């Protein structure tokens, strides 16, 4: 690793770390319900019905669902850095409401506000991280937000193991406070160019690359791309009927459905309850900490093999182990319900092992790949609109899966709920191999062509100036007719 590489990496790494604080916060609040809800139920000074506890557990996903509708509009109006600085105080109030609420309505309102703030900040952060990264560093920096997110889940489990639910909620105040470091980071040069601030954009890019790095060529390339996008007509609602629009959107929605109704939300939000229910040899909080640590470790490993193994392979391997874990977990609860506690006394290790496999397998593929597809299969022209739809679908499915978990287990039992999630994932594997394109090693242009071609038609991506193009991934001379 050369000094020039490090000199170029450090300012981008620092900016990405500062902007990824929200990913830690979102992960923290994803994991919050698991240790907090059982402690709220034991708190003599706080009373709520079982239905109200379900709403509190799903309050943050409800807030992210609402926020995802407005997040891109806010981000485009105020900028990436500007959005983060404006929204952070907003959900600072949400943490105070959640921590000091004396009834379920105030706590729920606080959780919704937190979710709203998180999704606005996280979406702004993901755009910011992609826009400030130089091409050769984008792969390294792109893994930081996802690893930070899982680290947030781990942190919530650690805090929940020795803190009361109000105290662990107050820990969340650190996330909006930490965003103050964004005051010292430059705005995205892409957003500045899109809004006519050319001088500021050049200054921003220079800071992000280091004072010794020559940026004139890169600046001109970014400016040219922004100018081209500005010349294109604005999005019109009738364009949703174009194959270039609806095909990647439907792919994204289905993948988000399989991702969340594969049991992730219910298990992450209720892991302590599950481990307590099975009389685990490990204390629920301690086991959850180890499980979250496994997720972080596997996510780091997955980042290094993502481009070697391919998206379909990782999703299939991940799905297979997720199904096996859910079937084993369901079998344990089935035996327990119909044969009694004595029948499972010797296999209390099975649910713990199943959850270890589940957490690890989820991080291997289903955690990251759907979001990678969101970036790879969405054409640049529609990316803002499609991104809003994608994040809305993700947030909605998290909310619905968490909110319906209690009703599902009461109607069909724990075993029925986990077998239902396994059946969803089985459908997901079939869907992946029939409908999902393999994007490994392909340019965005090739992916776009592959998403819109008809069956049996060759993929052609051409350059009208040179007369050369890509035919099924190979460069060949083509005849291009200009309209």
C-alpha positions in Angstrom: 0.0 0.0 0.0 1.7 3.2 -1.2 1.8 6.6 0.5 -0.2 8.1 -2.4 -2.9 5.5 -1.9 -3.1 6.2 1.8 -3.1 10.0 1.2 -6.0 9.6 -1.1 -7.9 7.1 1.0 -7.8 8.9 4.4 -10.0 12.0 3.6 -12.6 9.8 1.9 -12.5 7.2 4.7 -12.9 9.9 7.3 -15.9 11.4 5.5 -17.5 8.0 5.0 -17.0 7.0 8.7 -18.5 10.4 9.8 -21.5 10.0 7.5 -22.0 6.3 8.5 -22.8 7.1 12.2 -26.5 6.9 11.2 -26.0 3.3 10.1 -24.9 2.4 13.6 -27.9 4.2 14.9 -30.3 2.4 12.6 -28.8 -0.9 13.6 -29.0 0.1 17.3 -32.7 0.7 17.0 -33.3 -2.4 15.0 -31.8 -4.4 17.9 -33.3 -2.2 20.6 -36.6 -4.0 20.9 -35.0 -7.4 21.6 -33.7 -6.5 25.1 -35.9 -3.5 25.8 -39.4 -4.9 25.3 -38.9 -7.7 27.9 -37.6 -5.2 30.4 -40.5 -2.8 29.7 -42.9 -5.6 30.5 -41.1 -6.1 33.9 -41.1 -2.4 34.7 -43.7 -1.7 37.4 -43.8 2.0 36.5 -44.7 1.4 32.9 -47.9 -0.4 31.8 -49.1 -1.4 28.4 -51.1 -4.1 26.7 -49.6 -6.8 24.5 -50.9 -5.0 21.5 -49.3 -1.8 22.5 -45.9 -3.5 23.0 -46.2 -4.9 19.5 -46.7 -1.3 18.2 -43.7 0.0 20.2 -41.5 -2.8 18.8 -42.5 -1.9 15.3 -42.5 1.9 15.8 -39.1 2.5 14.3 -39.8 0.6 11.1 -43.1 2.5 10.9 -41.2 5.7 11.1 -38.7 4.6 8.4 -41.6 3.7 6.2 -43.1 7.2 6.5 -39.7 8.8 6.1 -38.7 6.9 3.0 -41.5 8.7 1.1 -39.9 12.1 1.7 -36.2 11.3 2.2 -35.1 11.7 -1.4 -37.0 15.0 -1.7 -35.4 16.3 1.4 -31.9 15.1 0.3 -32.2 16.7 -3.1 -33.4 20.0 -1.7 -30.9 20.5 1.2 -28.0 18.4 0.0 -26.5 15.3 1.6 -24.6 17.0 4.4 -27.3 19.6 4.8 -30.0 16.9 5.3 -28.0 15.1 7.9 -27.4 18.3 9.9 -31.0 19.4 9.7 -32.6 16.1 10.5 -30.3 15.0 13.4 -31.9 17.4 16.0 -35.3 16.2 14.9 -34.8 12.6 16.0 -32.7 13.7 19.1 -36.2 14.7 20.4 -37.4 11.2 19.5 -34.9 9.5 21.8 -35.9 11.8 24.7 -39.6 11.0 24.1 -38.8 7.2 24.0 -36.7 7.3 27.1 -38.9 9.5 29.3 -42.4 8.6 27.9 -44.7 7.7 30.8 -47.2 5.9 28.6 -47.1 3.7 25.4 -48.4 6.5 23.1 -45.5 8.9 23.9 -42.9 6.1 23.6 -44.4 4.9 20.3 -44.4 8.5 18.9 -40.8 8.8 19.9 -39.9 5.5 18.1 -41.7 6.8 15.0 -39.8 10.0 15.1 -36.5 8.1 15.5 -37.3 5.9 12.5 -38.2 9.0 10.4 -34.9 10.7 11.2 -32.9 7.5 10.7 -34.1 6.8 7.2 -33.6 10.4 6.0 -30.0 10.4 7.4 -29.1 6.9 6.2 -30.4 7.5 2.7 -28.5 10.8 2.5 -25.4 9.1 3.9 -25.5 6.3 1.3 -25.8 8.7 -1.6 -23.0 10.9 0.0 -20.7 7.9 0.4 -21.2 6.8 -3.3 -20.7 10.4 -4.6 -17.6 11.2 -2.7 -15.7 7.9 -3.4 -13.2 7.7 -6.2 -13.8 4.7 -8.4 -10.9 2.6 -7.2 -12.0 3.0 -3.5 -15.7 2.7 -3.9 -15.7 -1.1 -3.2 -13.8 -0.6 0.0 -15.8 2.3 1.3 -19.2 0.8 0.3 -18.8 -2.0 2.9 -18.5 0.5 5.8 -22.2 1.5 6.2 -23.5 -2.1 6.3 -20.8 -3.2 8.8 -21.6 -0.2 10.9 -25.3 -1.1 10.8 -24.7 -4.6 12.1 -22.3 -3.2 14.7 -25.2 -1.1 15.9 -27.3 -4.2 16.4 -24.4 -5.7 18.5 -24.1 -2.5 20.5 -27.8 -2.5 21.4 -27.5 -6.1 22.6 -24.5 -5.2 24.7 -26.2 -2.2 26.3 -29.4 -4.1 26.9 -27.5 -6.8 28.8 -26.8 -4.5 31.8 -28.9 -1.4 31.3 -32.6 -0.7 31.9 -34.7 0.0 28.9 -34.8 3.8 29.6 -31.0 4.0 30.0 -30.3 2.0 26.9 -32.7 4.3 25.0 -30.7 7.4 26.1 -27.5 5.9 24.7 -29.1 6.6 21.3 -28.7 10.3 21.9 -25.0 9.8 21.0 -25.9 9.2 17.3 -27.4 12.6 16.5 -24.7 14.3 18.6 -22.0 12.4 16.7 -23.4 13.8 13.4 -22.0 17.2 14.5 -18.7 15.9 13.0 -20.4 16.4 9.6 -20.0 20.2 10.1 -16.3 19.6 9.3 -16.9 17.5 6.2 -17.6 19.0 2.7 -20.9 18.7 0.9 -21.1 16.2 -1.9 -19.4 17.7 -5.0 -22.0 16.0 -7.2 -24.9 17.8 -5.4 -23.0 21.1 -5.5 -22.5 20.8 -9.3 -26.2 19.8 -9.8 -27.2 23.0 -8.0 -24.8 25.3 -9.8 -22.1 25.7 -7.1 -19.2 24.9 -9.4 -16.4 26.6 -7.3 -17.6 25.0 -4.1 -17.8 21.7 -5.9 -14.2 21.9 -6.9 -13.1 22.9 -3.4 -15.1 20.0 -2.0 -13.6 17.5 -4.4 -10.1 18.8 -3.6 -10.6 18.3 0.1 -11.9 14.8 -0.4 -9.0 13.8 -2.6 -6.2 15.5 -0.6 -4.4 18.8 -1.3 -1.6 17.0 -3.2 -3.9 15.2 -5.6 -4.6 16.6 -9.1 -8.4 16.6 -9.5 -8.9 18.6 -12.8 -9.7 15.5 -14.9 -12.0 13.9 -12.4 -13.8 17.3 -11.8 -14.4 17.7 -15.5 -15.7 14.1 -15.8 -18.1 14.6 -12.9 -19.3 18.0 -14.3 -19.8 16.5 -17.7 -22.0 13.7 -16.3 -24.0 16.2 -14.2 -24.5 18.5 -17.3 -25.7 15.5 -19.3 -28.2 14.5 -16.6 -29.5 18.1 -16.4 -30.2 18.1 -20.1 -32.5 15.2 -19.9 -36.3 15.8 -19.5 -37.7 15.4 -16.0 -39.4 12.2 -14.9 -43.0 11.8 -15.9 -45.5 9.4 -14.3 -46.2 7.6 -17.5 -42.7 6.3 -17.6 -43.6 3.8 -14.9 -45.0 1.6 -17.7 -41.7 1.4 -19.4 -39.9 -2.0 -19.0 -36.7 -0.1 -18.1 -38.7 1.2 -15.0 -41.1 -1.4 -13.9 -38.8 -4.5 -14.3 -36.1 -3.4 -11.9 -38.6 -2.0 -9.5 -40.6 -5.2 -9.3 -37.3 -7.2 -8.9 -36.4 -4.9 -6.0 -39.8 -5.1 -4.3 -39.8 -9.0 -4.5 -36.3 -9.2 -3.1 -37.1 -6.8 -0.2 -40.2 -9.0 0.5 -38.1 -12.2 0.6 -35.4 -10.4 2.7 -37.8 -9.3 5.4 -40.5 -12.0 5.4 -37.7 -14.5 5.7 -37.9 -13.8 9.4 -35.1 -11.2 9.9 -37.2 -8.5 11.5 -39.1 -10.8 13.9 -35.9 -12.7 15.0 -33.7 -9.6 15.4 -36.4 -7.8 17.3 -37.3 -10.7 19.5 -34.1 -12.8 19.9 -34.0 -12.4 23.7 -37.6 -13.5 24.0 -37.0 -16.6 21.7 -33.9 -17.7 23.8 -35.8 -17.2 27.0 -38.8 -19.2 25.7 -36.5 -22.2 24.9 -34.7 -22.2 28.3 -31.4 -21.7 26.5 -28.3 -22.7 28.4 -27.0 -19.3 27.5 -28.7 -16.3 29.1 -30.8 -14.5 26.5 -28.9 -11.2 26.5 -25.4 -13.0 26.4 -26.4 -15.3 23.5 -27.8 -12.3 21.5 -24.4 -10.5 21.9 -22.6 -13.5 20.5 -25.1 -13.8 17.7 -24.7 -10.2 16.7 -20.9 -10.6 16.7 -21.3 -13.5 14.3 -23.3 -11.3 12.0 -20.6 -8.6 11.9 -17.8 -11.1 11.3 -19.7 -12.9 8.4 -20.7 -9.5 6.9 -17.0 -8.5 6.8 -16.1 -11.9 5.1 -19.0 -11.5 2.6 -17.7 -8.1 1.5 -14.5 -9.8 0.3 -16.2 -12.6 -1.6 -19.2 -10.7 -3.0 -17.6 -10.0 -6.4 -15.9 -13.5 -6.7 -18.9 -15.7 -5.8 -21.6 -13.7 -7.6 -25.0 -12.4 -6.3 -27.1 -15.5 -7.2 -24.7 -18.0 -5.6 -24.5 -16.0 -2.4 -28.2 -15.6 -2.2 -28.8 -19.3 -2.8 -26.2 -20.4 -0.2 -27.6 -17.9 2.3 -31.2 -18.9 1.6 -30.4 -22.6 2.0 -28.9 -22.2 5.4 -31.6 -19.8 6.5 -34.2 -22.4 5.6 -32.4 -25.1 7.4 -32.1 -22.9 10.5 -35.8 -22.0 10.5 -36.9 -25.6 9.9 -34.8 -26.8 12.9 -36.1 -23.9 15.1 -39.6 -24.7 14.1 -39.1 -28.5 14.8 -37.9 -27.7 18.3 -41.0 -25.7 19.1 -43.2 -28.4 17.4 -41.8 -31.1 19.6 -42.0 -28.9 22.7 -45.7 -28.1 22.1 -46.9 -31.6 21.3 -44.6 -33.8 23.4 -43.8 -31.5 26.3 -40.8 -29.9 28.0 -39.2 -33.2 28.8 -39.0 -34.2 25.1 -36.7 -31.2 24.4 -34.8 -31.1 27.7 -31.8 -32.7 26.0 -31.8 -30.5 22.9 -32.0 -27.0 24.3 -28.8 -26.3 22.4 -30.7 -26.7 19.0 -32.5 -23.3 19.0 -29.2 -21.6 19.9 -27.4 -23.4 17.1 -30.2 -22.6 14.7 -30.0 -18.9 15.5 -26.2 -18.9 15.1 -26.7 -20.4 11.6 -29.5 -18.0 10.8 -27.6 -14.9 11.9 -24.5 -15.9 10.0 -26.3 -17.0 6.8 -28.3 -13.8 6.7 -25.2 -11.7 6.8 -23.7 -13.8 4.0 -26.2 -12.9 1.4 -29.7 -11.7 2.2 -28.5 -8.8 4.3 -26.4 -7.0 1.6 -27.3 -8.3 -1.9 -30.8 -6.8 -2.2 -29.4 -3.4 -1.5 -26.5 -4.0 -4.0 -29.1 -4.9 -6.6 -30.9 -1.6 -5.8 -27.8 0.3 -6.9 -26.9 -1.9 -9.8 -30.2 -2.5 -11.6 -31.7 1.0 -11.2 -30.9 3.1 -14.3 -29.3 6.5 -13.4 -32.3 8.4 -14.9 -34.8 6.8 -12.5 -32.5 6.2 -9.5 -34.0 8.8 -7.2 -37.6 7.7 -7.8 -36.7 4.0 -7.8 -34.6 4.4 -4.6 -37.6 5.9 -2.8 -39.7 3.0 -3.9 -37.1 0.5 -2.9 -36.5 1.9 0.6 -40.2 2.4 1.1 -40.8 -1.3 0.3 -38.0 -2.4 2.6 -39.2 -0.3 5.5 -42.9 -1.4 4.9 -41.9 -5.0 4.9 -39.9 -4.6 8.1 -42.8 -3.0 9.8 -45.3 -5.6 8.6 -43.2 -8.6 9.4 -42.5 -7.3 13.0 -46.0 -6.2 13.6 -47.6 -9.5 12.4 -45.1 -11.7 14.2 -47.0 -11.9 17.5 -50.4 -12.6 15.7 -48.7 -15.2 13.5 -47.2 -17.2 16.4 -50.5 -17.0 18.3 -52.4 -18.4 15.4 -50.1 -21.1 14.1 -47.5 -21.4 17.0 -43.8 -20.6 17.0 -43.2 -23.6 14.8 -45.8 -22.5 12.2 -44.3 -19.0 12.1 -40.8 -20.2 11.5 -41.9 -22.7 8.9 -43.8 -20.0 7.1 -40.6 -17.8 6.9 -38.7 -20.9 5.6 -41.4 -21.3 2.9 -41.0 -17.7 1.9 -37.2 -18.1 1.5 -37.7 -21.2 -0.6 -39.9 -19.2 -3.0 -37.1 -16.6 -2.8 -34.5 -19.0 -4.1 -36.7 -20.1 -7.0 -37.4 -16.4 -7.8 -33.7 -15.6 -7.8 -32.7 -18.3 -10.3 -35.7 -17.6 -12.7 -35.9 -13.8 -12.6 -32.8 -12.2 -11.1 -30.0 -11.2 -13.5 -26.4 -12.0 -12.4 -24.7 -8.7 -12.1 -21.2 -9.9 -11.1 -18.5 -8.4 -13.3 -21.0 -6.5 -15.5 -21.0 -2.8 -16.2 -24.1 -0.8 -15.4 -24.8 -0.4 -19.1 -24.7 -4.2 -19.7 -27.1 -4.7 -16.7 -29.5 -2.1 -18.0 -29.6 -3.8 -21.4 -30.0 -7.2 -19.9 -33.0 -6.0 -17.8 -34.8 -4.7 -20.9 -34.0 -7.2 -23.7 -36.6 -9.7 -24.9 -36.1 -13.4 -24.6 -33.5 -14.6 -27.2 -32.5 -11.1 -28.0 -28.8 -10.2 -27.9 -27.7 -7.6 -25.4 -26.3 -4.6 -27.3 -24.9 -1.5 -25.6 -23.3 0.8 -28.2 -21.4 4.0 -28.5 -22.9 6.0 -31.3 -19.7 8.0 -31.8 -17.2 5.2 -32.2 -19.5 2.6 -33.9 -18.5 0.0 -31.4 -20.7 -1.7 -28.8 -21.1 -4.6 -26.4 -22.9 -7.7 -27.8 -23.5 -10.2 -25.0 -20.6 -8.7 -23.1 -18.1 -8.7 -26.0 -17.0 -5.6 -27.9 -17.9 -5.8 -31.6 -18.4 -3.3 -34.4 -22.1 -2.4 -34.8 -24.2 -0.2 -37.0 -25.9 2.4 -34.9 -28.9 4.3 -36.3 -29.4 7.7 -34.9 -33.0 8.7 -34.4 
